[in-house]
């Protein structure tokens, strides 16, 4: 059963709905004025800043030097619905998220995320893999122009949010790493801590607090060329990514877990 607090029901949720509606209107105006897609995508970051202010949530990011300015896949442990605003706040490129196809059917919101270029995923794993592979191909083919936003495909490789109060990560799905190998796209791991304490899974209850984002050293598919075929390479990349994020998460917990 979805849980609400009185504060969320009377103030936060209506505020979020208002932000979504106003951002959607702004996007429509941008389309009429034939603004560039990069300009329109900037609405997502502006929305994020207003949302974080509304919910009294701060983002503290470190390791920003690891955000390579080239198309890549961003992998982060999944703790709460606040992970998306946290990444949009941290990553200055064009972060393209995967969203369940049902979200695209929501009035106002669905059309907005479609215009922004978010990626529809399906219940069928095979169909989802095909969609993600095509998205990776398009990102890889994007020409970097002066001043243009760098495109990143953002995926939460656990596939679902954790319920573990100690932030223990689940297993990563391997399909993503096969895609990274196939299209030679670097993996940018990000460890995130704090989101679960702000918004627990299964609840629309927002507590004020801080989300800590630690961008970790990228992993490059070409470094795995000597490890058998695509399956063996993707398994090794999957395991190395899991370990890197888990180690980064442990560092965040050690530094901020007692606050």
N, C-alpha and C positions, 0 to 999 in steps of 0.2 A: 504493500500500500504506500502510495506517495505521501510523504510527510510535508506539512507546511508549518511555518510559524506565523503568529499574528503579524509580526513585523514584515515578513515576506509577503503575506497575502494583501496587506493594506498599503504597503509602501514600495517594496522592492520589485515585486512582480509587475505591478502597474507601471512602474518606472521603466522596467526593461521593455515592456510592450510599447511604451511611448517612444523610447529610443529606436526600436526597430522600425516603427512606422515613420518617424522623421527621417531616418537614414534611407529608407526605401524611397521616400519622396525626393530626397536629394539625388539619389541615383537616377531616378526618372528624369529629373531636370538636367543632369549631366548627359544623359543619352540624347535628349532633345538638342542640347548644345553641342553634341558630337565631341564630347571630351574623350581623351585617350583612355584606354583600359587601365593604364597605370594610375591615372588621375582618379578614376572611379574606384579603383581598389584602395586608394587612400582613404575612402569612406570607412572601410573596415577598420583601419587603424584609429580613425577619429572616434568611431563607435566604441572601440575597445577602451580608449582613454576615458570616455564619459561613463561607460559601464563600470570600470574599476573604481572611479570616483564615487559613483552611486552606491556601490557595495562596500566602499571603504576598504578596498583591497590594494595592497602594494606589491610591486614586482621588483625583486632584487636579482639582477642578472650578473653573472661572471663568465669569464672565458670567451668574451665576444670576439677576441682575436681569431677564434677558430671558425667563425662564420665566413667561409670562403666565398668569394664573390663570383660564383659560377653555379650553373644548375646542379642541384643535388637533392638527395632524399633526406629529410629530417626525421629522425626516430626519437621518440620520447616515451618514457614510462607514463602510463595513463592513470591519473589519480582522481580527477573530478572534471565536471563540465567547465571549470575555470582554466583547464589546460589550454584551450583554444585562445582565449583572451591573453593568457600568459605568453604564448608563443608569438602572437601578433604584436604584442608589446615589445618582445625581445628581438625578434627577427625583423630587420628593416626591408627585406626583399618582399616578393609576392608569394606569400605562403598559401598554397592551395591544399585545402583539407578534404578528406574523404567524409562523406555524410550518407547516412542511410537514405534510400530513395524516398522513403515516407516523408522525410523532412522537406523535400522539394515540393511536396503537395500542400504544405501549410500556407495559408493565405498570407500575402505580403512577404513573409520571411523566405519562403521557398524560392520565389522568383528572384529575390535579391541575391541569395547565395548562388543561384544559377548564373546570373549576370556577372558575378564576381569571379566565376570560373571554378567554383568548388566541384568536386568529383562525386558522381553518383555511384554508390556501391549497392550491390544486390545481396539477397540472402544466399544465392547460389555462388559458392566459392569459385567455381570455374569461370563464371561470367564476371565476377568481381576481378579476378586475376587478369582477364582480358582487358577490362576497363582501365585498371591500374597500369598495365603494360603500355597501353596506348597513351595514357597521360604522361608516363615516363618518357616515351618516345617523343612526344610533343615538347616536353620541357627540354630534353636533350637537344632538340633541333632549334630551340629559340636562339636567335642571334642577339648577342649582347650589344646594345647600342649605348652611346654615351648618355648617362643620366637615367637610363631605363632601369626598372626594378628587376632584380635577379629572381627568376622563378624557382621555387622550392616545392617539391611534393612532400607534404607532411603526413606521416602515418604513425599511428600508435600500434606498434607491432604485437602487443598483447591481445589486441582485438576487443578488449573490454576494460572498464575501469576496475581498479582493485578495491576490495572491501577491507583489506588487511590494515589494521590500525598501525602496524609497524612498517607499512609501505613495502611489504615484500612483493617483488615482481613475479608475474606469471611467466609462462613459457612464451617465446616469440613465435609467430607464424612464419614459416620459411618462404612463402611465395614472394613476399616483398624483396627478399635478399636475392632470389633468383632473378627478379626484375632488375635489381641493381647491377648484377653481374652481366645480364644480357645487354643492357643499355650502357654499361660502363659509367654509372652514375655514382659519385661519392656518397657515402653515408655520413651525415652530421649527427652524432648522438647528443642528446640533451637529457640531463638528469633533472627531475623536478621534485620538489618537496614542499609541502604546506597546503596543497590544494584539497587534500582529503579532510583536513581540519576546518576548511572554510565551507566546503559543500560536500557532505557525505553522499555516497551513491544511494539513489532511491529517495532523495529528499530535496525539496525546494526550500532549503534553509541556508541562508548565507550569513556566515559569521565574518566579522572583520578580521584581517590578519595579513600575513605576508607570504607570498609564494616565491620560493628561491629556485632560480633557473641557472643551471651550470652547463654551458656549452663545452663539449669535450672535443678532443682532437679527432678530425675526420678519419674515416677509413676508406681506402681507395681500392676498388675492384681489381685494378691491374696488379696490385701486390699479391693477388691470390692466383695468378695465372699458372703457377707451378703446382697447384693443389688439385690434381685430377681433373674431372669434367665439371660442368656447370653445377651439378648436384653437390659434389664434394666442396666446390668453392663456395656455394651459397650456404652450406652448413657451417663451414669455418667462419664465414663472414657473419652469419647469424650468431654464433657462439661468442665471437669477439665483440660484437656490438652489445650483446646482453651483458657481458662481463664489464665492458667499459661504462655502460650506464649504471650498472649495479655498484661498481666501485665509486662512481661519481655521486650516486645517491647516498652511499655510506658516508662519504665525506660531508655531504650536506647535513645529514642527520647528526653526525658528530659535532658539527659546527653550530647547528641551530635547533637541534631536537629538544634541548632543555629549556628553550625560551618560552 
